[in-house]
C-alpha cells in the first residue's frame, strides 16, 4: 500500500527558478521586470540590500538573475540523472519581487518565468519521466501591489476590504503586515469568499493549478494558517485532485500538524540531523526522538514528511557544515531516516551561502564533473531505490551507548536495513542487539558505504564506526549457502519456498 503512494519516501528537489539556469535571452524580456529591478550575471553572488523607497522593497528583493521555465527545462537531463522523484518549485505566480512570496495574482503565472504553454510542457515532460510536481502557494499573505489590495486601500466601499485586516489600529500602514514587511499584506482567511477564491471553489487558484497538472501544494508559513483552515485546504486539494499532496512549512514538532495536512516540511528533523552531525545531540537520544515522533503521530505521517536540512530561509548545508565529511554524514542521516529527503538546488554541488539572500545564489553549473557531493547524493538516492525499506519501511531504534542505531524494515525480512552512525569525535565499537526474530543466525550483511561484510551472531552485530561516519548494512543474498538456505521456510526472503505463506 505504501509503495502505491507517491507521497511516501519520495526524494524532493527544490528549485528557485530565477536562480537555477540562465535565460537564453534575458535582454529580450527585461521589460517584464519591475522598473527598479537590477540584473546580474550568473557569476555574481547575492548581496544584502537597502530599502528602495519608490518600490517599498529591499534592493536584494529586486535583484534578478533571469532564470525561467525554458532554461530550467534545458537542465532536465541533469535533474533526471540525479534520480529525484519530485520537483518542488518556489512560487511561480505573478509577483513583484524575485522570490515571489508576495503574490499579486494567484491564477496567473509570472511572465518572467514563461508562458502557460511553457508550464504545460513542463508538466508533460515531468510526468513522462515519472516525476511529480509540487508548487508553492502563499495563502497567509499576499503582495501589496496586488490589484485587489490597492482597490481595498483606495476604496472604502470595495468588496475586497473584507479580505484584509484594515484600520487605524494597524499602524503605521493602515493594514496588518506579515513579518514586519510593508510589502506583505496579511489575508483575512476566515472570509468565505476569500477561501473560495484561494482554495475551496471549483475555479479557485488551488483547483486551477492542480487541474493544470501540478500534483501537490506546499503551503508557506502553514503554522500561521491554523489547523482548521489547513484541514479545509487539504480536503479541497484532495477533492480537486485525488491523491494530491498538501505539505506545510512548520517550524515545530510535526505531530498535530500532520493531522491537518498530508505532511509537513520537517525543519524539526533537520535540526536533529545538525545536532547529531555537530555532536550536540547524543546518538541514542536522536534515535529515541524519532521513535517518539512516530508514536505521537503515525508511521505513514512521518514517511510523508519532508526532511529539510537546507532551503531558501536557512543557511545552506555547505555553510553550516564546511567540512565535506560532516556534510556527507548529515546527508546519510537525511537519506536513511523515515521521510522524504529534500535536496535544495546546488547543495549537491557544494553551493555555499549563509542566511537570505546569500542562500539564494545562482546554480554553479560547471562543478558537476568534479563534485564529490554530487557523487555522494546520487549514491544515496540510488541506495533508496534499491532498498525499499529506506523508502517505505518501518523504523525501530536500537539500544546503544554512543551510536545512533536503528533498523528500517518491511514485510519482507530480506529488506531489512541496519544503520549505525557515530556522532562522536572518537571511533566507537559496540555490540548492538538487533531484536528481529525473523533474522536468523549467521546472516551475512554488507555495509553499502565501505563494502565490509559482517555476520549477525545471536541477533547481535558488533561493529566499529569511525568518527562522524555511518554504516548502512543490508542483507546479502547468499545463493546456495546454508546461511541463506536457512530462510527456505521464512516468508519474505530470496530463499523462501514458493509454498511459504505470509
ZAMARGU-4260 file (C-alpha; in steps of 0.2 Angstrom, whole numbers, plus 5000, padded with zeros to 4 digits):
<rodrens>
0) 5000/5000/5000 | 5014/5012/5004 | 5023/5009/4988 | 5007/5014/4978 | 5008/5031/4987
5) 5020/5043/4978 | 5020/5055/4993 | 5029/5042/5004 | 5048/5042/5005 | 5050/5052/4989
10) 5066/5062/4986 | 5062/5080/4983 | 5072/5093/4973 | 5068/5111/4977 | 5071/5124/4964
15) 5071/5143/4964 | 5068/5146/4946 | 5076/5164/4944 | 5092/5156/4950 | 5093/5139/4943
20) 5098/5141/4925 | 5102/5157/4915 | 5089/5163/4902 | 5093/5161/4884 | 5089/5179/4881
25) 5087/5189/4896 | 5089/5206/4887 | 5073/5202/4877 | 5062/5200/4892 | 5069/5214/4903
30) 5053/5224/4901 | 5043/5211/4911 | 5053/5215/4927 | 5050/5230/4939 | 5056/5247/4935
35) 5068/5246/4950 | 5075/5229/4945 | 5094/5226/4944 | 5101/5212/4933 | 5116/5201/4937
40) 5127/5189/4928 | 5127/5171/4933 | 5144/5173/4941 | 5138/5186/4953 | 5133/5181/4971
45) 5118/5189/4980 | 5122/5204/4992 | 5112/5212/5006 | 5101/5226/5001 | 5094/5243/5006
50) 5076/5249/5006 | 5071/5256/4989 | 5058/5269/4994 | 5050/5270/4977 | 5045/5252/4977
55) 5044/5248/4996 | 5055/5233/4994 | 5073/5230/4998 | 5086/5230/4984 | 5090/5212/4986
60) 5072/5208/4983 | 5073/5217/4966 | 5089/5209/4960 | 5086/5196/4946 | 5097/5183/4938
65) 5083/5179/4925 | 5080/5161/4926 | 5064/5154/4918 | 5055/5138/4915 | 5063/5135/4897
70) 5080/5137/4904 | 5076/5126/4919 | 5069/5113/4907 | 5086/5114/4897 | 5093/5105/4913
75) 5080/5091/4913 | 5093/5078/4909 | 5103/5083/4924 | 5088/5083/4936 | 5083/5066/4929
80) 5100/5059/4931 | 5101/5064/4949 | 5086/5052/4952 | 5074/5063/4962 | 5055/5059/4962
85) 5048/5076/4965 | 5051/5093/4958 | 5046/5107/4970 | 5046/5125/4963 | 5046/5140/4974
90) 5032/5152/4969 | 5029/5154/4950 | 5013/5165/4951 | 5014/5184/4947 | 5023/5194/4960
95) 5034/5210/4961 | 5049/5203/4970 | 5062/5190/4964 | 5057/5177/4977 | 5038/5179/4973
100) 5031/5176/4990 | 5022/5192/4988 | 5009/5186/4976 | 4999/5198/4966 | 4989/5186/4955
105) 4986/5168/4961 | 4979/5162/4945 | 4992/5169/4933 | 5010/5163/4930 | 5023/5176/4931
110) 5028/5181/4913 | 5046/5182/4919 | 5046/5163/4920 | 5037/5159/4904 | 5020/5156/4897
115) 5006/5144/4900 | 5012/5134/4886 | 5029/5133/4895 | 5021/5126/4911 | 5011/5114/4901
120) 5027/5107/4893 | 5035/5106/4910 | 5021/5096/4917 | 5020/5084/4902 | 5039/5082/4902
125) 5040/5078/4921 | 5025/5066/4920 | 5033/5057/4905 | 5049/5054/4915 | 5039/5048/4931
130) 5042/5064/4941 | 5029/5073/4951 | 5027/5092/4953 | 5023/5102/4969 | 5020/5121/4968
135) 5022/5134/4982 | 5006/5143/4987 | 5006/5158/4999 | 4989/5159/5007 | 4994/5168/5023
140) 4998/5184/5015 | 5000/5192/4998 | 5009/5207/4989 | 5004/5225/4992 | 5005/5228/4974
145) 4991/5216/4970 | 4976/5224/4962 | 4963/5219/4975 | 4974/5226/4989 | 4976/5243/4980
150) 4957/5244/4977 | 4954/5239/4995 | 4966/5253/5001 | 4959/5266/4990 | 4940/5262/4990
155) 4932/5261/5007 | 4917/5253/4998 | 4927/5240/4989 | 4921/5222/4991 | 4939/5217/4994
160) 4941/5226/5010 | 4935/5211/5020 | 4949/5201/5013 | 4961/5210/5024 | 4964/5217/5041
165) 4962/5236/5039 | 4960/5250/5051 | 4969/5264/5061 | 4974/5250/5074 | 4986/5244/5061
170) 4999/5257/5062 | 5008/5265/5053 | 5002/5257/5036 | 4983/5255/5040 | 4984/5237/5036
175) 4991/5221/5045 | 5008/5217/5038 | 5017/5200/5039 | 5034/5198/5046 | 5036/5217/5048
180) 5037/5219/5029 | 5026/5233/5022 | 5026/5224/5005 | 5017/5209/5013 | 4998/5211/5017
185) 4990/5198/5029 | 4974/5190/5022 | 4958/5188/5032 | 4957/5169/5028 | 4941/5167/5039
190) 4932/5176/5025 | 4922/5163/5015 | 4923/5172/4998 | 4942/5173/5000 | 4943/5154/5004
195) 4933/5151/4988 | 4945/5162/4978 | 4960/5154/4985 | 4956/5135/4988 | 4939/5129/4991
200) 4930/5134/4975 | 4930/5124/4958 | 4938/5139/4950 | 4950/5143/4965 | 4969/5145/4962
205) 4972/5129/4970 | 4960/5120/4959 | 4967/5128/4944 | 4985/5123/4946 | 4981/5105/4951
210) 4969/5104/4936 | 4983/5111/4925 | 4995/5097/4931 | 5003/5101/4947 | 5002/5086/4959
215) 5003/5095/4976 | 5004/5111/4985 | 5017/5117/4998 | 5010/5130/5009 | 5020/5144/5015
220) 5020/5148/5034 | 5007/5135/5036 | 5008/5135/5055 | 5000/5153/5055 | 4986/5147/5044
225) 4979/5136/5059 | 4973/5118/5060 | 4955/5121/5055 | 4959/5131/5039 | 4974/5119/5035
230) 4961/5104/5036 | 4950/5114/5024 | 4964/5117/5011 | 4969/5098/5012 | 4951/5092/5009
235) 4949/5104/4995 | 4965/5098/4987 | 4960/5080/4988 | 4943/5085/4981 | 4951/5094/4966
240) 4964/5080/4963 | 4963/5063/4971 | 4980/5058/4978 | 4987/5076/4978 | 4999/5081/4992
245) 4997/5096/5004 | 5013/5099/5013 | 5016/5114/5025 | 5030/5124/5031 | 5030/5121/5050
250) 5044/5126/5062 | 5038/5115/5075 | 5036/5096/5081 | 5026/5088/5067 | 5013/5078/5076
255) 4997/5088/5077 | 5001/5097/5061 | 5000/5081/5051 | 4983/5078/5057 | 4978/5094/5046
260) 4989/5091/5031 | 4997/5076/5022 | 5014/5081/5028 | 5025/5095/5035 | 5042/5101/5029
265) 5050/5095/5045 | 5063/5108/5050 | 5062/5099/5066 | 5070/5083/5059 | 5083/5094/5050
270) 5088/5102/5067 | 5090/5085/5074 | 5102/5080/5060 | 5113/5095/5063 | 5113/5091/5082
275) 5119/5073/5078 | 5132/5080/5065 | 5138/5093/5076 | 5139/5082/5091 | 5127/5092/5102
280) 5113/5078/5101 | 5119/5061/5108 | 5116/5047/5096 | 5104/5037/5107 | 5094/5052/5110
285) 5092/5056/5092 | 5086/5038/5089 | 5073/5039/5103 | 5067/5056/5097 | 5062/5048/5080
290) 5053/5034/5089 | 5044/5046/5100 | 5038/5056/5084 | 5031/5041/5076 | 5022/5036/5092
295) 5015/5053/5093 | 5008/5053/5075 | 5010/5038/5064 | 5022/5029/5053 | 5013/5034/5037
300) 5013/5053/5043 | 5031/5053/5046 | 5035/5044/5030 | 5027/5058/5020 | 5036/5072/5029
305) 5050/5082/5020 | 5067/5081/5029 | 5074/5099/5027 | 5092/5102/5031 | 5094/5117/5019
310) 5082/5129/5010 | 5080/5147/5005 | 5076/5153/5023 | 5091/5145/5032 | 5110/5143/5029
315) 5115/5131/5016 | 5121/5114/5021 | 5139/5118/5015 | 5139/5134/5025 | 5133/5125/5041
320) 5145/5111/5039 | 5160/5117/5029 | 5169/5100/5032 | 5164/5088/5017 | 5164/5073/5028
325) 5152/5081/5040 | 5141/5086/5026 | 5141/5068/5019 | 5137/5061/5037 | 5122/5073/5039
330) 5116/5068/5022 | 5117/5049/5026 | 5106/5053/5041 | 5094/5063/5030 | 5093/5049/5017
335) 5091/5034/5029 | 5079/5042/5042 | 5060/5039/5038 | 5053/5053/5027 | 5056/5062/5011
340) 5074/5070/5010 | 5074/5087/5002 | 5088/5092/4991 | 5089/5111/4989 | 5096/5115/4972
345) 5115/5117/4972 | 5118/5108/4989 | 5123/5093/4979 | 5137/5103/4971 | 5143/5111/4987
350) 5135/5128/4984 | 5138/5139/4999 | 5128/5153/5007 | 5123/5160/5024 | 5105/5167/5028
355) 5094/5176/5015 | 5099/5182/5002 | 5116/5173/5002 | 5107/5156/5002 | 5099/5160/4985
360) 5114/5161/4974 | 5113/5155/4956 | 5116/5137/4952 | 5135/5134/4950 | 5135/5125/4933
365) 5152/5118/4929 | 5155/5109/4945 | 5146/5093/4940 | 5161/5083/4934 | 5172/5086/4950
370) 5159/5086/4964 | 5161/5073/4977 | 5145/5079/4985 | 5135/5076/4969 | 5143/5058/4968
375) 5138/5055/4986 | 5120/5062/4984 | 5117/5051/4968 | 5124/5036/4978 | 5111/5039/4992
380) 5097/5042/4980 | 5101/5026/4971 | 5103/5016/4988 | 5085/5021/4992 | 5079/5015/4975
385) 5087/4998/4978 | 5082/4996/4996 | 5064/4998/4998 | 5065/4998/5017 | 5074/5015/5016
390) 5059/5022/5007 | 5043/5014/5014 | 5050/5004/5029 | 5045/5005/5047 | 5058/5012/5060
395) 5064/5005/5076 | 5078/5012/5087 | 5091/5001/5094 | 5099/5002/5111 | 5116/5009/5111
400) 5128/5018/5122 | 5136/5031/5110 | 5130/5027/5092 | 5114/5032/5084 | 5107/5015/5078
405) 5091/5010/5070 | 5083/4997/5058 | 5071/5000/5043 | 5061/4985/5039 | 5046/4980/5028
410) 5035/4964/5026 | 5050/4955/5019 | 5064/4950/5030 | 5077/4952/5017 | 5073/4970/5015
415) 5079/4975/5032 | 5092/4989/5034 | 5103/4992/5049 | 5110/5009/5051 | 5124/5014/5064
420) 5130/5032/5065 | 5144/5039/5076 | 5141/5057/5081 | 5157/5057/5092 | 5174/5063/5089
425) 5182/5045/5093 | 5180/5028/5085 | 5166/5018/5094 | 5165/4999/5094 | 5149/4992/5101
430) 5139/4976/5101 | 5121/4981/5095 | 5106/4970/5098 | 5095/4968/5083 | 5079/4962/5090
435) 5071/4955/5074 | 5066/4937/5076 | 5064/4934/5058 | 5083/4937/5055 | 5091/4921/5058
440) 5109/4917/5065 | 5125/4920/5054 | 5115/4930/5041 | 5128/4940/5031 | 5126/4959/5030
445) 5136/4971/5019 | 5140/4989/5023 | 5134/4999/5007 | 5146/5013/5011 | 5163/5004/5015
450) 5159/4987/5007 | 5163/4977/5023 | 5154/4961/5027 | 5149/4955/5044 | 5138/4941/5050
455) 5125/4943/5063 | 5128/4932/5078 | 5114/4928/5091 | 5104/4943/5085 | 5119/4955/5088
460) 5131/4965/5077 | 5147/4970/5084 | 5154/4985/5074 | 5167/4999/5075 | 5161/5015/5067
465) 5174/5029/5064 | 5170/5047/5070 | 5157/5057/5060 | 5154/5042/5049 | 5139/5029/5047
470) 5137/5011/5042 | 5122/5006/5031 | 5121/4987/5032 | 5109/4977/5020 | 5107/4958/5019
475) 5117/4949/5007 | 5109/4936/4995 | 5119/4920/4998 | 5113/4909/4985 | 5116/4891/4989
480) 5125/4895/5005 | 5117/4886/5021 | 5116/4903/5029 | 5105/4909/5015 | 5096/4892/5013
485) 5090/4893/5032 | 5077/4905/5026 | 5068/4892/5015 | 5053/4892/5026 | 5053/4910/5031
490) 5042/4922/5022 | 5049/4937/5013 | 5067/4930/5008 | 5076/4926/4992 | 5077/4908/4998
495) 5059/4906/5003 | 5050/4891/4996 | 5036/4896/4985 | 5024/4887/4996 | 5028/4898/5011
500) 5013/4910/5015 | 5014/4927/5024
</rodrens>
